Amino acid sequence: MCKLCWVALSSVVLLLVLFLAKFMVVGATEVSADGRTAIVVTSIQREQILAEMRGLLEAVQTIIVANNAGDLNTVSVAARKVGKANMSPQSAELSSKLPIGFRKLGMDTHIRFDLLALDADQFESPEQVYQNLGALTGTCVACHKAYRLATSEQE
């Protein structure tokens, strides 16, 4: 093959890799006025993400009330409902807009709910539940400190 063909092929491959990396790593983002990363989504996608976040917050509230009552079975059930196995499926379009850091924090949150459920089942310790809950809500805080949702003008 000629040298020019190799250069052209290499350039095309490099552009493809950069294009994919932009959407896989960075997503559809911009810097917001408050310094956080704004993830630009449609209003429907924003509502989907916020509904999932409300579900996580509802689970945290159920866990706190159940743990205070010593009901570790309810703690476990509430945590499993929002664990990794029960994550809401996302469209490829939405996934392509989410930066990798946001996706990692989200996955870590769901995994921490699974660990909390497992610990509630195995150790039966309200103190352990609160330790896990503290670590879990740390991922929520980190995400909300780093990201915000913005809607796109064109929907």
C-alpha positions in Angstrom: 0.0 0.0 0.0 1.3 3.5 -0.7 2.5 5.8 1.9 -0.2 8.4 1.2 -2.9 5.6 1.7 -1.4 4.8 5.1 -1.4 8.4 6.2 -5.0 8.9 5.0 -6.1 5.7 6.8 -4.3 6.7 10.0 -5.9 10.1 9.9 -9.4 8.7 9.5 -8.8 6.2 12.3 -7.4 9.0 14.6 -10.4 11.3 13.9 -12.8 8.4 14.6 -11.1 7.6 17.9 -11.2 11.3 18.9 -14.8 11.6 17.9 -15.7 8.5 20.0 -13.6 9.6 22.9 -15.4 12.9 23.0 -18.8 11.3 23.3 -17.6 8.4 25.5 -15.6 10.4 28.0 -16.8 14.0 27.8 -20.4 13.6 26.7 -22.6 16.6 25.8 -21.2 19.1 28.3 -20.4 22.7 28.8 -19.1 24.7 31.7 -21.9 26.3 33.7 -21.8 29.7 35.4 -21.3 28.1 38.8 -18.2 26.2 37.7 -19.9 22.8 37.5 -20.1 20.7 34.4 -23.5 21.2 32.7 -24.7 18.1 31.0 -26.8 19.1 28.1 -29.9 16.9 27.6 -33.4 17.2 26.3 -36.2 18.1 28.8 -37.5 14.5 28.6 -34.0 13.1 29.4 -33.6 15.6 32.2 -36.9 14.4 33.8 -35.8 10.7 33.4 -32.5 11.5 35.3 -34.3 13.5 38.0 -36.9 10.7 38.4 -34.1 8.2 39.0 -32.4 10.6 41.5 -35.7 11.1 43.4 -36.0 7.3 43.6 -32.6 7.1 45.1 -33.5 9.8 47.7 -36.7 8.0 48.5 -34.7 4.9 49.2 -32.3 6.8 51.5 -35.3 8.1 53.4 -36.9 4.6 53.7 -33.5 3.2 54.9 -33.1 5.9 57.6 -36.6 5.3 58.9 -36.3 1.5 58.8 -32.9 1.6 60.4 -34.1 3.8 63.2 -36.8 1.2 63.9 -34.3 -1.6 63.7 -36.1 -3.1 60.6 -33.0 -4.3 58.7 -35.2 -6.4 56.4 -36.8 -3.2 55.1 -33.4 -1.6 54.9 -32.2 -4.4 52.6 -35.3 -4.4 50.4 -35.2 -0.6 49.9 -31.5 -0.7 49.1 -31.9 -3.5 46.6 -34.7 -1.7 44.8 -32.2 0.9 43.7 -29.2 -1.4 43.4 -27.3 -2.2 40.2 -29.6 -5.0 39.1 -32.6 -2.6 39.1 -31.0 0.3 37.3 -33.2 2.1 34.8 -32.1 1.3 31.2 -30.8 4.3 29.3 -31.1 5.0 25.6 -27.9 5.1 23.6 -28.7 8.7 22.9 -28.8 9.7 26.6 -25.7 7.6 27.5 -23.7 9.4 24.8 -24.5 12.7 26.5 -23.3 11.6 30.0 -19.7 12.2 30.7 -17.7 9.2 32.1 -17.3 10.8 35.5 -21.1 11.2 35.9 -21.6 7.6 34.8 -19.0 6.3 37.2 -20.5 8.1 40.1 -23.9 6.8 39.2 -22.7 3.2 38.9 -20.8 3.6 42.2 -24.0 4.8 43.9 -26.0 1.8 42.7 -23.2 -0.6 43.8 -23.1 1.0 47.2 -26.8 0.4 47.6 -26.2 -3.3 46.9 -23.4 -3.4 49.4 -25.6 -1.7 52.0 -28.3 -4.3 51.4 -25.8 -7.1 51.7 -24.4 -5.7 55.0 -27.9 -5.3 56.4 -28.6 -8.9 55.6 -25.2 -10.3 56.9 -24.1 -8.1 59.8 -27.5 -6.9 61.0 -25.9 -3.8 62.4 -27.7 -0.4 62.3 -24.4 1.2 62.9 -22.9 -0.5 59.8 -26.0 0.7 57.8 -25.3 4.3 58.8 -21.6 4.0 57.9 -22.5 2.6 54.5 -25.2 5.3 54.1 -22.6 8.0 54.8 -20.3 6.7 52.1 -23.2 6.2 49.7 -24.5 9.8 50.1 -20.9 11.0 49.6 -21.2 9.9 46.0 -24.5 11.8 45.7 -22.8 14.9 47.1 -19.8 14.5 44.8 -22.0 14.2 41.8 -24.2 17.2 42.6 -21.0 19.3 43.3 -19.5 18.4 40.0 -22.5 18.3 37.6 -25.8 20.0 36.8 -28.4 19.2 34.1 -29.1 21.7 31.4 -31.7 21.4 28.7 -30.9 21.8 25.1 -32.5 24.7 23.2 -33.4 22.4 20.3 -35.7 19.6 21.3 
